[in-house]
Amino acid sequence: MTAKRKKQFCVLCGSPNEKYLSVSTAAELIDCSEQFFRNLIRDRKICFAKYGRLVRIPISEIEKLKIEYQSISNIYEKSVAK
């Protein structure tokens, strides 16, 4: 039996807690350059958080990008195979 993960919520405000990753770690996960993420952040195409001068990207945004990237690569592979 698989255990369901419960969403964790902030005790004070009730907002869902989410893990954040650095730009370099996010780039490693998707196998792209750090500049790619910096451009997305600059253009405000993904959500991010700034803590002082540190920039962090929520895991949910990275998962969305992975799904989008996979669908684009599938379309590209199908068009090249023809």
C-alpha positions in Angstrom: 0.0 0.0 0.0 1.4 3.4 -1.0 1.4 6.1 1.6 -0.2 9.4 0.5 1.9 12.4 1.1 0.1 15.0 3.0 0.6 18.6 2.0 2.3 20.6 4.6 0.9 24.0 5.5 2.4 26.9 7.4 1.3 27.0 11.0 0.9 30.8 11.0 -0.8 31.7 7.7 -2.0 28.3 6.3 -0.3 28.6 3.0 1.2 25.4 1.5 4.9 24.9 2.2 6.9 24.2 -0.9 10.5 23.4 -1.6 12.6 25.8 -3.5 15.8 25.1 -5.6 18.6 27.3 -6.7 19.0 28.2 -10.4 21.9 25.9 -10.8 20.1 22.9 -9.2 17.1 23.6 -11.4 19.2 23.7 -14.5 20.8 20.3 -13.6 17.4 18.7 -13.1 16.1 19.7 -16.6 19.6 19.4 -18.2 19.8 22.9 -19.5 21.9 26.0 -18.8 21.6 28.3 -15.9 21.1 31.2 -18.4 17.9 29.5 -19.6 16.4 29.9 -16.1 17.8 33.4 -15.6 16.1 34.4 -18.9 12.8 32.9 -17.7 13.1 34.8 -14.5 14.0 38.0 -16.2 11.0 37.8 -18.5 8.7 36.8 -15.6 7.7 33.5 -17.3 8.1 31.4 -14.2 7.4 32.1 -10.5 10.4 32.6 -8.3 11.3 33.9 -4.9 14.1 36.2 -3.9 15.7 35.9 -0.4 18.1 38.8 -0.3 20.1 38.3 -3.4 19.4 34.6 -3.6 16.9 33.5 -6.3 15.0 30.3 -5.7 12.5 28.5 -8.0 9.7 26.4 -6.6 9.7 22.7 -7.5 6.2 23.0 -8.9 7.5 25.4 -11.6 10.3 23.0 -12.5 7.8 20.1 -12.8 5.7 22.2 -15.2 8.7 23.0 -17.3 9.6 19.3 -17.4 6.2 18.4 -18.7 6.2 21.2 -21.3 9.7 20.3 -22.4 8.8 16.6 -22.8 5.7 17.4 -24.9 7.8 19.8 -27.1 10.5 17.2 -27.6 7.9 14.5 -28.5 6.4 16.8 -31.1 9.9 17.5 -32.5 10.8 13.8 -32.6 7.6 13.0 -34.5 8.2 15.7 -37.1 11.8 14.6 -37.6 10.8 11.0 -38.0 8.5 11.7 -40.9 
